[in-house]
Structures are given as structure tokens and as C-alpha cells.
Amino acid sequence: MEIEYLVIFLPLFGSIISGFFGKLIGSRNSEIITSLFVSISAILSFFIFYKVLNENYTNNLSIFTWINSGALNASWSIYIDSLSSVMLVVVTLVSSLVHIYSIGYMSHDPHKQRFMSYLSLFTFSMLILVTSDNFLQLFFGWEGVGLCSYFLIGFWFKKESANAAAIKAFVVNRVGDFGFALGIFLIFYLFETVNYSEVFDLIPYSSDKNLFFLGFELNAINLICILLFIGAMGKSAQIFLHTWLPDAMEGPTPVSALIHAATMVTAGIFLVVRCSPIYEYSPFTLNLITLVGMATALFAASVALVQNDIKKIVAYSTCSQLGYMFFAAGVGAYNVAMFHLFTHAFFKALLFLGSGSVIHSFKDEQDISYMGGVWKKLPYTWILMIIGTLALTGFPFLSGFYSKDAIIEFAYLRGNSLGYFAAGIGIFTALLTSIYSWRLLFKTFHGSFNNQKIKIEGIHESPMVMIIPLIILAIGAIFSGFLFKDLFIGTDSSSEFWKSSILFLEPLSQDHPPLWFLLLTPFLVILAIPISYYLFVKNKKIVSYIINGNLPIYNFLKNKWYFDELYEFLFVNPSKKLGLYFWKKIDLRFIDRFGPDGVSSLIKSISLLAVKFQNGFIYRYAFVMLLGFSALLTFLIIK
């Protein structure tokens, strides 16, 4: 048996066993089976990655023909190349660590079997997504991931806020998915195929085709790219379709780590990179992606500055880093975007799970305003979160330093005004990232203990089953950038490693930015550390003074640029009013009146009339029979 089958289907088997037989085998066995199966999948993924790296291994295993109708021919396949092998490692490794971590974090939850089943099913859906060889299978995995995220975010469904967050995530993602589906429809309409290889081969010959869409004549390739990107915006929480991401923190912390570090939110990046043979022929869309990525990076970083929920700060950080990945792809540096996706998975999963360790110790408290002074009580968590914070901020020689700085450098080397602008936004956002990241760390672990509900003596370190995954992720956060930078973004990476999985019509610039530019970002990142310590630990009055002097800006950021209020005004309230109108005016007064209620009233009236004949008098029955006989006779004569 090919090991690819085990990689893909072991998480599915684990999900089925835990979901359907969890009560029979018990919660402990469910945890062991699901964690073991996903861990085996992770080990085998590393083996596949090794084969791709050292043996130029590629494979396309067609499991069965899924749809064969007319021109539509889509198989269920497992496609292995450089791009999918990287995603396999990222998805399975983070997922296996989240599974193990969940054993400790969810130890007191009575529904552990269901939770572990959902985690494994989510992993399976993501693996289906990244190993597809056609857009239809990709969409199936895409929707599977969306469905599982709904289950996981709303796992504590008895909480109204969790239900609302799950529905919000589901609805917002459906907006993006609608655009994605239209893009796939258009691809099939133009090329009569949904297979990657066939579509990518036909793209160069279709660059001049125009289509009428919504009354406008548009370039077909531009339209396909925009529609696909709308899907990516929804899944990867880019600005305008980002509002679901912070609310998704209502789910258990392991869910946050899995969804927002390495899997669901990176699907949009994967889609754009996978479709680089299409996007390379649409400079307009690439510029649009750059602008959206820049705006998202800046927006999310600015909002994270004033949040107090520890998980929401990390969530907005995810949103910001995804913006970096998108504008890297927008300037044509797809390999750099993948490099940042790879390193980001380690330090962001580390920060999420570290936050979970803090929440676990603080008896489910998530507000950093009610923490502080516990670094001696949580030494392992403290050290590990420092490592994650250093990597996230791009501290020299940790993973984020190599990938994030590479994005800024390649944007600068693009050599046009948009590239320079993107680089400037990237540097400024890096400064904001450093400030809000150290704010989180200092307010959580340093200063004075500030919680009235629990005593500091009750604060204790998390169990080792939660700490060990953090240690593994910390190792990745330290070394992944240095070890893989040459492989992912080195001089020959586009030809030697990525090969045909990523298309570069124009080779990336091999020049180097000026020295001052290279030193600027690390200098600002390091400078932010003592500044943050002084502001958030030593002299908090300055922060209060700044806030009081700039209340409109503070409220603007605190209310997340008023996106939720804007959507409430533009979409939610009008939809509610329209629904209420149709219910009262159309449903009750028309449909029910003349439909079910009308039929019911008519039958009742007829029955009451019929009752009058059912009085027991024979002459009445004889009269009715006579009428019936007369009617029958008349019918026969006329006929």
C-alpha cells in the first residue's frame, strides 16, 4: 500500500472510531487512537517530504473516478509535489501536536470523544484540500474544512456566544465560497475541464479572451483570478471578510491553534500559490492581492494594539501575518509566501497553545488586564511564549526574522511604487506587531498580579502533556527559518525545489536591498521591546495619558474599525427587516391565509355542511342518492 493512503485516511479512521464508537471504547482510548493516527500521518508526511526533497518524488494516485458526465471528468486523487508535501508536513505536524495538547486541555470536558473526532475530521478535510489534483476535489475539501470549523467553533454550543460565532464564521465563509464556486464554474465554462494540469496548460492561450459579466466586458483570466481570490479572502480572513476570525476564539483553544495557525486560514494562501500559473497572467489581480494583503496586515496589527482578550490578540496577529503572505504572493514571491506560511505555523501554534496554557492556569480567564506577575508560577509557559513572541516579531535569527524580512525585501525589490509602498507598510506593521506582542507578554506574566477571583497561590503550571507540544513547536519556531530558508527562497529554490508546482514567468530579483533597509526592521523590532516594557510594566500612566488624549482613535481601534457595525447596518438589519416584512405581510397574510390555513378553513366549512346531512333521516339520504344518480345519468347521456 502506498503511504499516501495512510497519510490521508488515518485521520478519517480516527474520526470515525472516536465519533461513532467513542462511548463504547471510552474517552481515554478515543484520545489515544485519534492522536496516534494523526501522529503516524505526520511521521509519514515527513517521509514523503524527504522523498520529494532528495529523490524529486512526485506522484498522482487516482483513487477512483468521482464524476464522469459529458465534458466533466473529475477523479478523487492524491497529488504529491513540492507544494503539497510542504502542506502535508505543516498540517499533520501541527494537528498531531494539537491532538496531544487537547488530551490535557480538554481533560474535564464530558464530550472529549466528539471533540477529538471533529479535530481528526478537520485534519482529513484539510489533507483532501492540499492533495487535490482538480478544482472540484479542492472545493470538496474546502467546504469540509468550513463545515468542521463550524462544529469546532460552536463546540460549546450551550454558550450563546459560541453559537453566534460558529454561525458568523459559516456565513462569512459562504460569501467567499460563493465567489470561489463561480470561479470554478467559469474555469469549466472556458476550458471544459477542472483538472489543474489541463487548465494551467490552456491558460497562456486564453489570456486575451473577454467575457460579459454582470453587464461588463472583462478579461476572462482577470475574472477567474478575482473570483478565486474572493474565496481565498473568506477562508484566510482578509479585510472585508475577516470579521469571523476574532469571534472564532469562542471555540476551545486547541481549535484556535489548529484553525488559525496552520490549516484553515492558510488554505487561501495555498489556493493562490497553487494557481500561480493562472495568477501570473493577471497582473491586475496580483496588484489587487498586494493591496488587500497590505490593508489586512495594517488593519489587524492596529486593532491588536488595544485588545485585552489574549486569544483575540493572537487571532488578529494571525490575520496580520496572513496579510503579509498575501502581499508576498501579490508581488510574485509565491515561494516567500509559502516560507512564511511554514514558519508561521510553528510560532503561531506555539502562541495559541501557550495562551491556552495561561487560560488553563487562570481558570478560563482570558482578559490580560486580570493577569500579571505569574512568570515564576508558569516558568515553562513563560519561556516558551517568549520564544513564540520573538519569532513572531521577527527577532534576528529566529524563524520569523527570515520569512517576514524576506517578504519586505522582495516587495522592495519589486522596484515599482506599489512594491515600495508594500515594503513601507510591512516595516510599519512589523513595529506594531512587536509592540502588541510584547504588550501581551508583559501584561500576562509581568507587573503585579491583578486578579480578584483567584489567588496567586492557585496558579500552577500546565501538565506535561500540554507542555511537550509547546516545546516541539518552540524548536520549530527557533530553527525552521534558518534550516529551510535556502530550500524555500534560496537562489535556486524556484527551480530546484518548487519545480513546476509554482510558476514564475519572471524570475525573482536576486539583488540585495541597501544595508540600511535590511537593518531597519530588526532595529525597530528590537527597539520596541524596552519601549513596551516601560509602557506596560514600569509606567502605565503614559498609556492612559495617550489613550485619554486620543479617544476617537482608541475607540476606532477598540471597535475594530467599526466593520461589524457597518455590516450590521448594511446587511444584517435590512435582512432582518425584509424577513420580518415577508413573514408578516406575505407568509401570514397571504400564503398561510390562502394556503394551509385557507385549505383547513375550507375543509372545516365543508365538513360542517356535510354534518347537516348526517342527521339519521332516511329521506335525506335517499335525496342525496337521487341527486347523485341524476348527475351520473346526465353525464352518461351527454357523453
Phi, psi and omega per residue, in radians:
M1 nan 2.345 3.076
E2 -1.127 2.401 -3.096
I3 -1.171 -0.361 3.105
E4 -1.035 -0.628 3.119
Y5 -1.084 -0.732 3.137
L6 -1.142 -0.732 3.137
V7 -0.999 -0.783 -3.049
I8 -1.362 -0.787 -2.920
F9 -1.655 -0.275 3.085
L10 -1.035 -0.794 3.066
P11 -1.042 -0.614 3.104
L12 -1.132 -0.788 3.112
F13 -1.066 -0.738 3.104
G14 -1.070 -0.703 3.114
S15 -1.116 -0.763 -3.137
I16 -1.112 -0.796 -3.119
I17 -1.090 -0.833 -3.108
S18 -1.216 -0.641 -3.085
G19 -1.303 -0.741 -3.050
F20 -1.667 -0.487 -3.066
F21 -2.096 0.243 -3.081
G22 -1.037 -0.754 3.132
K23 -1.169 -0.545 -3.128
L24 -1.251 -0.768 -3.065
I25 -1.605 -0.246 3.116
G26 1.627 2.736 -3.068
S27 -1.131 -0.691 -3.122
R28 -1.097 -0.796 3.122
N29 -1.148 -0.632 3.088
S30 -1.067 -0.789 3.119
E31 -1.084 -0.757 -3.110
I32 -1.142 -0.817 -3.073
I33 -1.123 -0.867 -3.111
T34 -1.119 -0.760 3.141
S35 -1.145 -0.708 -3.133
L36 -1.139 -0.801 -3.106
F37 -1.103 -0.758 3.136
V38 -1.218 -0.603 3.106
S39 -1.154 -0.717 3.055
I40 -1.066 -0.738 3.095
S41 -1.027 -0.693 3.132
A42 -1.150 -0.765 3.133
I43 -1.078 -0.786 3.121
L44 -1.152 -0.555 3.086
S45 -1.122 -0.684 3.067
F46 -1.097 -0.662 3.112
F47 -1.117 -0.740 3.095
I48 -1.108 -0.765 3.114
F49 -1.047 -0.690 3.108
Y50 -1.095 -0.744 3.128
K51 -1.132 -0.713 3.105
V52 -1.106 -0.711 -3.088
L53 -1.231 -0.756 -2.998
N54 -1.767 -0.381 -3.072
E55 -2.084 0.136 -3.089
N56 0.921 0.683 -3.044
Y57 -1.249 2.288 2.959
T58 -2.405 2.668 -3.136
N59 -2.768 2.620 3.047
N60 -2.400 1.645 -3.100
L61 -1.544 1.943 3.079
S62 -1.510 1.929 -3.092
I63 -1.302 -0.874 3.055
F64 -2.867 2.799 3.058
T65 -1.333 2.065 -3.046
W66 -1.433 -0.969 -3.138
I67 -2.302 2.266 3.036
N68 -2.420 1.581 -3.078
S69 -2.435 1.917 -3.093
G70 1.093 -2.228 3.120
A71 -1.389 -0.267 -3.087
L72 -1.429 1.977 3.125
N73 -2.320 1.871 -3.121
A74 -2.253 2.233 3.114
S75 -1.806 2.842 3.011
W76 -1.684 1.955 -2.959
S77 -2.278 2.875 2.974
I78 -2.110 1.837 -3.055
Y79 -1.787 2.093 -3.111
I80 -1.992 2.105 2.958
D81 -2.538 -2.945 -3.072
S82 -1.039 -0.789 -3.082
L83 -1.141 -0.841 -3.122
S84 -1.206 -0.543 3.126
S85 -1.166 -0.670 3.078
V86 -1.112 -0.785 -3.139
M87 -1.140 -0.633 3.090
L88 -1.043 -0.792 -3.141
V89 -1.090 -0.838 -3.095
V90 -1.082 -0.861 -3.058
V91 -1.143 -0.895 -3.048
T92 -1.227 -0.649 -3.133
L93 -1.140 -0.907 -3.135
V94 -1.105 -0.713 -3.132
S95 -1.102 -0.735 3.141
S96 -1.117 -0.709 3.119
L97 -1.182 -0.642 3.085
V98 -1.157 -0.700 3.075
H99 -1.026 -0.835 -3.120
I100 -1.124 -0.787 3.116
Y101 -1.019 -0.663 -3.099
S102 -1.129 -0.451 3.105
I103 -1.001 -0.734 3.120
G104 -1.426 -0.767 -3.043
Y105 -1.157 -0.671 -3.084
M106 -1.716 0.357 -3.016
S107 -1.066 -0.505 -3.099
H108 -1.726 0.047 -3.140
D109 -1.460 2.293 -3.102
P110 -1.305 -0.144 -3.071
H111 -2.035 0.712 -3.084
K112 -1.077 -0.643 -3.108
Q113 -1.058 -0.794 3.139
R114 -1.122 -0.711 -3.138
F115 -1.084 -0.829 -3.130
M116 -1.141 -0.600 3.090
S117 -1.106 -0.786 3.117
Y118 -1.078 -0.750 3.133
L119 -1.029 -0.809 -3.112
S120 -1.179 -0.683 3.103
L121 -1.132 -0.686 3.065
F122 -1.031 -0.794 3.132
T123 -1.062 -0.779 3.104
F124 -1.026 -0.793 -3.139
S125 -1.065 -0.717 3.125
M126 -1.161 -0.659 3.112
L127 -1.174 -0.655 3.051
I128 -1.062 -0.700 -3.118
L129 -1.106 -0.846 -2.998
V130 -1.403 -0.297 -3.131
T131 -1.828 0.191 -3.140
S132 -1.238 2.671 3.033
D133 -2.033 0.182 3.105
N134 -2.629 2.792 -3.059
F135 -1.213 -0.461 -3.117
L136 -1.239 -0.795 3.073
Q137 -1.125 -0.679 3.073
L138 -0.999 -0.778 -3.136
F139 -1.162 -0.639 3.094
F140 -1.064 -0.864 3.091
G141 -1.108 -0.664 3.115
W142 -1.011 -0.845 3.134
E143 -1.264 -0.576 3.074
G144 -1.079 -0.744 3.075
V145 -1.077 -0.743 3.115
G146 -1.088 -0.736 3.129
L147 -1.130 -0.802 -3.138
C148 -1.131 -0.613 3.095
S149 -1.117 -0.625 3.068
Y150 -1.085 -0.778 3.100
F151 -1.071 -0.768 -3.024
L152 -1.324 -0.736 3.123
I153 -1.116 -0.691 3.123
G154 -1.651 0.449 -3.075
F155 -1.033 -0.772 3.053
W156 -1.486 1.195 -2.951
F157 -1.208 -0.216 3.088
K158 -1.307 -0.262 3.032
K159 -1.480 2.178 -3.128
E160 -1.077 -0.654 -3.137
S161 -1.139 -0.623 3.104
A162 -1.172 -0.723 3.086
N163 -1.085 -0.782 -3.136
A164 -1.097 -0.718 3.135
A165 -1.134 -0.722 3.134
A166 -1.113 -0.773 3.131
I167 -1.128 -0.726 3.137
K168 -1.079 -0.798 3.113
A169 -1.063 -0.743 -3.119
F170 -1.120 -0.808 -3.077
V171 -1.192 -0.834 -3.116
V172 -1.077 -0.715 3.107
N173 -1.159 -0.540 3.097
R174 -1.154 -0.541 3.081
V175 -1.081 -0.863 3.089
G176 -1.128 -0.694 -3.105
D177 -1.144 -0.525 3.077
F178 -1.091 -0.757 3.064
G179 -1.107 -0.718 3.114
F180 -1.055 -0.796 3.133
A181 -1.082 -0.735 3.101
L182 -1.069 -0.668 3.100
G183 -1.087 -0.731 3.105
I184 -1.158 -0.735 3.086
F185 -1.011 -0.761 -3.119
L186 -1.158 -0.690 3.081
I187 -1.029 -0.811 3.136
F188 -1.170 -0.659 3.119
Y189 -1.061 -0.711 -3.087
L190 -1.412 -0.707 -2.960
F191 -1.960 -0.150 -3.122
E192 0.975 0.574 3.060
T193 -2.761 2.700 3.063
V194 -2.102 0.121 3.135
N195 -1.361 2.336 -3.085
Y196 -0.892 -0.969 -2.992
S197 -1.032 -0.732 -3.122
E198 -1.207 -0.752 3.129
V199 -1.117 -0.819 -3.100
F200 -1.102 -0.605 3.109
D201 -1.190 -0.528 -3.077
L202 -1.531 -0.311 -3.072
I203 -0.976 -0.834 -3.105
P204 -1.003 -0.488 -3.110
Y205 -1.533 -0.008 -3.082
S206 -2.074 0.184 -3.037
S207 -1.146 -0.358 -3.104
D208 -1.753 0.000 -3.118
K209 -1.234 2.425 3.081
N210 -2.062 2.643 3.118
L211 -2.342 2.635 2.989
F212 -1.589 2.099 -3.110
F213 -2.346 2.049 -3.127
L214 0.988 0.614 3.088
G215 1.535 0.016 -3.128
F216 -2.038 2.521 3.034
E217 -1.559 2.033 -3.046
L218 -2.218 2.648 3.031
N219 -1.139 2.278 -3.033
A220 -1.064 -0.763 -3.109
I221 -1.157 -0.731 3.095
N222 -1.043 -0.756 -3.110
L223 -1.137 -0.767 3.092
I224 -1.020 -0.832 -3.094
C225 -1.102 -0.721 3.135
I226 -1.125 -0.778 -3.122
L227 -1.137 -0.738 3.078
L228 -1.103 -0.680 -3.133
F229 -1.174 -0.569 3.066
I230 -1.048 -0.734 3.054
G231 -1.062 -0.752 3.125
A232 -1.131 -0.647 3.114
M233 -1.066 -0.741 3.139
G234 -1.145 -0.836 -3.084
K235 -1.217 -0.647 -3.089
S236 -1.718 0.250 2.977
A237 0.953 0.868 3.049
Q238 -1.449 2.790 -3.027
I239 -0.880 2.458 -3.009
F240 1.526 -0.581 3.075
L241 -2.094 0.518 -3.053
H242 -1.703 -0.237 -2.885
T243 -1.089 -0.363 -3.128
W244 -1.303 -0.460 -2.958
L245 -1.132 -0.908 -3.140
P246 -1.089 -0.656 -3.141
D247 -1.172 -0.421 3.138
A248 -1.153 -0.159 3.101
M249 -1.192 -0.104 3.073
E250 -1.174 -0.351 3.095
G251 -1.293 2.916 3.076
P252 -0.994 2.608 -3.070
T253 -0.996 -0.700 3.074
P254 -0.998 -0.573 3.080
V255 -1.112 -0.779 3.125
S256 -1.016 -0.762 -3.139
A257 -1.128 -0.750 -3.085
L258 -1.221 -0.829 -3.073
I259 -1.245 -0.741 -2.913
H260 -1.779 0.038 3.132
A261 -1.884 -0.894 -2.932
A262 -2.349 -0.106 -3.000
T263 -2.088 -1.642 -2.950
M264 -0.928 -0.874 -3.048
V265 -1.234 -0.336 3.097
T266 -1.506 -0.112 -3.136
A267 -1.062 -0.643 3.124
G268 -1.120 -0.717 3.082
I269 -1.085 -0.817 3.126
F270 -1.000 -0.744 -3.130
L271 -1.052 -0.832 -3.122
V272 -1.111 -0.757 -3.129
V273 -1.183 -0.753 3.105
R274 -1.038 -0.637 -3.116
C275 -1.624 0.368 3.096
S276 -0.965 -0.586 3.064
P277 -1.100 -0.317 3.052
I278 -1.602 -0.831 -3.067
Y279 -1.134 -0.483 3.118
E280 -1.110 -0.374 3.104
Y281 -1.696 0.216 3.124
S282 -2.343 1.329 3.126
P283 -1.015 -0.573 3.122
F284 -1.035 -0.835 -3.117
T285 -1.184 -0.635 3.096
L286 -1.077 -0.714 3.075
N287 -1.123 -0.682 3.091
L288 -1.099 -0.761 3.110
I289 -1.065 -0.727 3.107
T290 -1.038 -0.825 -3.121
L291 -1.110 -0.790 -3.141
V292 -1.117 -0.756 3.115
G293 -1.076 -0.772 3.095
M294 -1.046 -0.860 -3.110
A295 -1.060 -0.713 -3.134
T296 -1.148 -0.784 -3.135
A297 -1.026 -0.811 -3.122
L298 -1.213 -0.794 -3.125
F299 -1.021 -0.915 -3.054
A300 -1.139 -0.682 3.130
A301 -1.145 -0.692 -3.139
S302 -1.159 -0.676 3.133
V303 -1.221 -0.661 -3.128
A304 -1.087 -0.427 -3.120
L305 -1.035 -0.533 -2.984
V306 -2.020 0.083 3.118
Q307 -1.393 2.650 3.123
N308 -1.999 -0.297 3.087
D309 -1.319 2.100 -3.027
I310 -1.033 -0.677 -3.135
K311 -1.281 -0.606 3.140
K312 -1.225 -0.579 3.072
I313 -1.079 -0.806 3.133
V314 -1.174 -0.597 3.110
A315 -1.132 -0.791 3.088
Y316 -1.147 -0.547 3.041
S317 -1.082 -0.740 3.072
T318 -1.025 -0.823 3.133
C319 -0.993 -0.761 -3.139
S320 -1.133 -0.780 -3.128
Q321 -1.168 -0.586 3.040
L322 -1.108 -0.621 3.047
G323 -1.038 -0.741 3.063
Y324 -0.991 -0.820 -3.113
M325 -1.063 -0.704 -3.119
F326 -1.192 -0.753 -3.125
F327 -1.290 -0.344 2.965
A328 -1.136 -0.805 3.082
A329 -1.106 -0.631 -3.125
G330 -1.124 -0.568 3.100
V331 -1.539 0.163 3.063
G332 1.572 0.015 -3.120
A333 -1.609 1.152 -3.081
Y334 -1.082 -0.660 -3.137
N335 -1.153 -0.596 3.105
V336 -1.210 -0.682 3.073
A337 -1.037 -0.753 3.115
M338 -1.177 -0.614 3.110
F339 -1.103 -0.769 3.110
H340 -1.192 -0.621 3.050
L341 -1.030 -0.734 -3.101
F342 -1.153 -0.890 -3.112
T343 -1.220 -0.663 -3.128
H344 -1.039 -0.616 -3.120
A345 -1.017 -0.681 -3.105
F346 -1.245 -0.974 -3.023
F347 -1.305 -0.474 3.121
K348 -1.339 -0.692 3.033
A349 -1.072 -0.664 3.090
L350 -1.063 -0.779 -3.131
L351 -1.200 -0.695 3.112
F352 -1.139 -0.842 -3.128
L353 -1.203 -0.583 3.032
G354 -1.113 -0.722 3.057
S355 -1.066 -0.689 3.086
G356 -1.093 -0.658 3.093
S357 -1.107 -0.705 3.098
V358 -1.132 -0.820 3.141
I359 -1.055 -0.724 3.108
H360 -1.057 -0.712 -3.131
S361 -1.266 -0.569 -3.131
F362 -1.589 0.337 3.073
K363 0.987 0.842 3.055
D364 1.326 0.248 3.032
E365 -1.360 2.317 -3.095
Q366 -2.069 -0.134 -3.097
D367 -1.489 2.047 -3.101
I368 -1.193 -0.265 3.082
S369 -1.170 -0.376 -3.124
Y370 -1.871 0.488 3.100
M371 -2.126 -2.626 3.098
G372 1.755 2.649 3.031
G373 1.162 0.464 -3.060
V374 -2.078 0.256 -3.059
W375 -1.112 -0.525 3.082
K376 -1.313 -0.467 3.125
K377 -1.373 -0.500 -3.113
L378 -2.164 1.093 -3.000
P379 -1.119 -0.733 -3.122
Y380 -1.163 -0.833 3.135
T381 -1.074 -0.720 -3.132
W382 -1.065 -0.878 -3.127
I383 -1.097 -0.766 -3.095
L384 -1.171 -0.631 3.102
M385 -1.278 -0.506 3.010
I386 -1.073 -0.778 3.113
I387 -1.053 -0.802 3.115
G388 -1.074 -0.705 3.140
T389 -1.169 -0.758 3.100
L390 -1.060 -0.732 3.137
A391 -1.170 -0.743 -3.135
L392 -1.095 -0.767 -3.070
T393 -1.305 -0.210 3.141
G394 1.490 0.570 3.084
F395 -1.085 2.424 -3.064
P396 -0.857 2.273 2.990
F397 1.354 0.084 2.910
L398 -1.670 2.981 -2.923
S399 -1.016 -0.777 -3.114
G400 -1.099 -0.470 3.119
F401 -1.086 -0.758 -3.086
Y402 -1.274 -0.718 -3.041
S403 -1.446 -0.803 -3.112
K404 -1.173 -0.772 3.126
D405 -1.123 -0.568 3.094
A406 -1.115 -0.682 3.100
I407 -1.066 -0.833 -3.134
I408 -1.102 -0.719 -3.131
E409 -1.137 -0.795 -3.121
F410 -1.190 -0.553 3.040
A411 -1.115 -0.749 3.101
Y412 -1.097 -0.753 -3.099
L413 -1.253 -0.177 3.062
R414 -1.006 -0.541 2.973
G415 1.400 0.127 3.065
N416 -2.054 3.043 -3.049
S417 -1.091 -0.661 3.129
L418 -1.153 -0.691 3.104
G419 -1.110 -0.783 3.104
Y420 -1.083 -0.734 3.137
F421 -1.106 -0.765 3.116
A422 -1.077 -0.719 3.114
A423 -1.102 -0.736 3.111
G424 -1.091 -0.785 3.085
I425 -1.090 -0.687 3.134
G426 -1.084 -0.732 3.129
I427 -1.169 -0.800 3.134
F428 -1.100 -0.715 3.115
T429 -1.145 -0.626 3.082
A430 -1.062 -0.680 3.087
L431 -1.117 -0.814 3.109
L432 -1.074 -0.694 3.129
T433 -1.043 -0.773 -3.140
S434 -1.115 -0.708 -3.112
I435 -1.145 -0.896 -3.072
Y436 -1.247 -0.485 3.123
S437 -1.210 -0.792 3.118
W438 -1.259 -0.533 3.013
R439 -1.013 -0.800 3.108
L440 -1.043 -0.825 -3.074
L441 -1.161 -0.815 -3.091
F442 -1.176 -0.731 -3.133
K443 -1.237 -0.470 -3.137
T444 -1.381 -0.771 -2.967
F445 -1.908 -0.377 -3.003
H446 -1.994 -3.085 -3.060
G447 1.291 -2.672 -3.123
S448 -1.754 2.595 3.102
F449 -1.132 2.291 -2.965
N450 -2.365 0.880 3.126
N451 -2.265 2.096 -3.094
Q452 -1.495 -0.320 -3.055
K453 -1.411 -0.634 -3.118
I454 -2.197 2.667 3.107
K455 -1.546 2.643 -3.107
I456 -1.085 -0.472 3.102
E457 -1.131 -0.426 -3.140
G458 -1.438 -0.116 3.116
I459 -1.396 2.246 -3.128
H460 -2.483 2.751 3.131
E461 -1.192 2.622 3.122
S462 -1.227 2.763 3.126
P463 -1.153 2.822 -3.061
M464 -1.132 -0.456 3.113
V465 -1.132 -0.364 3.046
M466 -1.635 -0.534 -3.078
I467 -1.338 -0.690 -3.084
I468 -1.012 -0.819 3.054
P469 -1.003 -0.603 3.103
L470 -1.133 -0.704 3.141
I471 -1.101 -0.774 3.124
I472 -1.076 -0.763 3.117
L473 -1.144 -0.633 3.117
A474 -1.109 -0.685 3.082
I475 -1.055 -0.756 3.083
G476 -1.111 -0.695 -3.136
A477 -1.147 -0.511 -3.138
I478 -1.431 -0.822 -2.908
F479 -1.828 -0.325 -3.010
S480 -1.071 -0.630 -3.139
G481 -1.154 -0.873 -3.112
F482 -1.120 -0.739 -3.048
L483 -1.255 -0.566 -2.989
F484 -1.950 0.025 -3.082
K485 -1.090 -0.757 -3.138
D486 -1.173 -0.620 -3.131
L487 -1.196 -0.771 -3.042
F488 -1.446 -0.739 -3.002
I489 -2.258 0.232 3.110
G490 -1.155 3.065 -3.069
T491 -0.961 -0.705 -3.071
D492 -1.824 0.195 -3.034
S493 -1.101 -0.650 -3.081
S494 -1.123 -0.532 -3.126
S495 -1.759 -0.634 -3.045
E496 -1.393 -0.786 -3.083
F497 -1.749 -0.956 -3.039
W498 -1.245 -0.554 3.110
K499 0.864 -2.231 -3.045
S500 -1.496 -0.029 -3.115
S501 -1.228 -0.400 3.068
I502 -2.266 2.337 3.131
L503 -1.799 2.246 3.000
F504 -2.065 1.859 3.077
L505 -1.157 -0.656 3.050
E506 -2.072 2.227 3.141
P507 -1.087 2.543 3.134
L508 -1.164 2.573 -3.140
S509 -1.093 2.384 3.099
Q510 -1.777 0.130 3.097
D511 -1.245 2.961 3.110
H512 -2.079 2.381 3.073
P513 -1.128 2.880 3.098
P514 -1.064 2.722 -3.055
L515 -1.046 -0.704 -3.128
W516 -1.058 -0.616 3.130
F517 -1.204 -0.698 3.139
L518 -1.145 -0.579 -3.082
L519 -1.520 -0.302 -3.011
L520 -1.095 -0.901 -3.088
T521 -1.097 -0.876 3.099
P522 -1.026 -0.650 3.131
F523 -1.082 -0.812 -3.141
L524 -1.152 -0.682 -3.140
V525 -1.090 -0.778 3.141
I526 -1.232 -0.705 -3.141
L527 -1.059 -0.566 -3.109
A528 -1.151 -0.404 -3.079
I529 -1.150 -0.995 3.127
P530 -1.131 -0.602 3.113
I531 -1.085 -0.805 -3.140
S532 -1.110 -0.714 3.125
Y533 -1.082 -0.741 3.132
Y534 -1.161 -0.724 -3.075
L535 -1.271 -0.683 -2.968
F536 -1.832 -0.101 3.104
V537 -2.177 -0.946 -3.009
K538 -1.379 -0.761 -3.047
N539 -2.422 1.354 -3.077
K540 -1.200 -0.316 -3.114
K541 -1.097 -0.533 3.135
I542 -1.100 -0.722 3.117
V543 -1.087 -0.787 3.111
S544 -1.069 -0.699 3.117
Y545 -1.116 -0.752 3.133
I546 -1.113 -0.750 -3.139
I547 -1.106 -0.837 -3.109
N548 -1.127 -0.527 3.118
G549 -1.425 -0.223 -3.118
N550 -2.370 0.859 -3.066
L551 -1.049 -0.728 3.116
P552 -1.023 -0.741 3.123
I553 -1.172 -0.743 3.137
Y554 -1.056 -0.815 3.136
N555 -1.144 -0.622 3.091
F556 -1.060 -0.792 3.126
L557 -1.269 -0.717 -3.131
K558 -1.052 -0.637 3.129
N559 -1.602 0.320 2.995
K560 0.998 0.770 3.141
W561 1.096 0.299 3.070
Y562 1.055 0.480 3.101
F563 -1.119 -0.765 -3.125
D564 -1.097 -0.730 3.125
E565 -1.154 -0.680 3.115
L566 -1.099 -0.804 3.139
Y567 -1.187 -0.582 3.067
E568 -1.064 -0.744 -3.120
F569 -1.259 -0.731 -3.031
L570 -1.424 -0.642 -2.979
F571 -2.091 -0.858 -3.001
V572 -1.191 -0.953 -3.110
N573 -1.086 -0.813 3.068
P574 -1.034 -0.659 3.114
S575 -1.135 -0.726 3.103
K576 -1.095 -0.787 -3.134
K577 -1.118 -0.727 3.111
L578 -1.117 -0.759 3.113
G579 -1.097 -0.709 3.123
L580 -1.134 -0.699 3.114
Y581 -1.093 -0.838 -3.133
F582 -1.109 -0.617 3.131
W583 -1.157 -0.838 -3.066
K584 -1.353 -0.774 -3.023
K585 -1.510 -0.715 -3.039
I586 -1.659 -0.900 -3.058
D587 -1.178 -1.005 -3.059
L588 -1.251 -0.819 -3.008
R589 -1.422 -0.428 -3.062
F590 -2.025 -1.080 -3.035
I591 -1.130 -0.917 -3.136
D592 -1.166 -0.656 -3.101
R593 -1.115 -0.790 -3.107
F594 -1.758 -0.075 3.118
G595 -1.759 -1.940 -3.107
P596 -0.988 -0.808 -3.133
D597 -1.169 -0.685 3.132
G598 -1.131 -0.801 3.124
V599 -1.098 -0.734 3.120
S600 -1.070 -0.761 3.135
S601 -1.135 -0.702 3.133
L602 -1.102 -0.796 3.140
I603 -1.101 -0.697 3.124
K604 -1.099 -0.756 3.131
S605 -1.108 -0.774 3.138
I606 -1.092 -0.728 -3.136
S607 -1.131 -0.677 3.096
L608 -1.129 -0.662 3.094
L609 -1.165 -0.706 -3.127
A610 -1.171 -0.556 -3.137
V611 -1.049 -0.575 -3.112
K612 -1.093 -0.507 3.109
F613 -1.426 -0.325 -3.125
Q614 -1.559 1.118 -3.075
N615 -1.939 -0.016 3.087
G616 1.584 -0.053 3.120
F617 -1.498 2.216 -3.067
I618 -1.151 -0.607 -3.062
Y619 -1.153 -0.541 3.084
R620 -1.145 -0.775 3.122
Y621 -1.125 -0.707 3.126
A622 -1.115 -0.654 3.134
F623 -1.142 -0.765 3.126
V624 -1.115 -0.725 3.117
M625 -1.094 -0.685 3.115
L626 -1.104 -0.740 3.104
L627 -1.081 -0.739 3.131
G628 -1.130 -0.757 3.114
F629 -1.100 -0.701 3.129
S630 -1.116 -0.730 3.129
A631 -1.125 -0.728 3.118
L632 -1.129 -0.776 3.136
L633 -1.094 -0.732 3.105
T634 -1.068 -0.733 3.126
F635 -1.082 -0.752 -3.125
L636 -1.175 -0.679 3.134
I637 -1.133 -0.806 -3.130
I638 -1.110 -0.699 3.135
K639 -1.116 nan nan
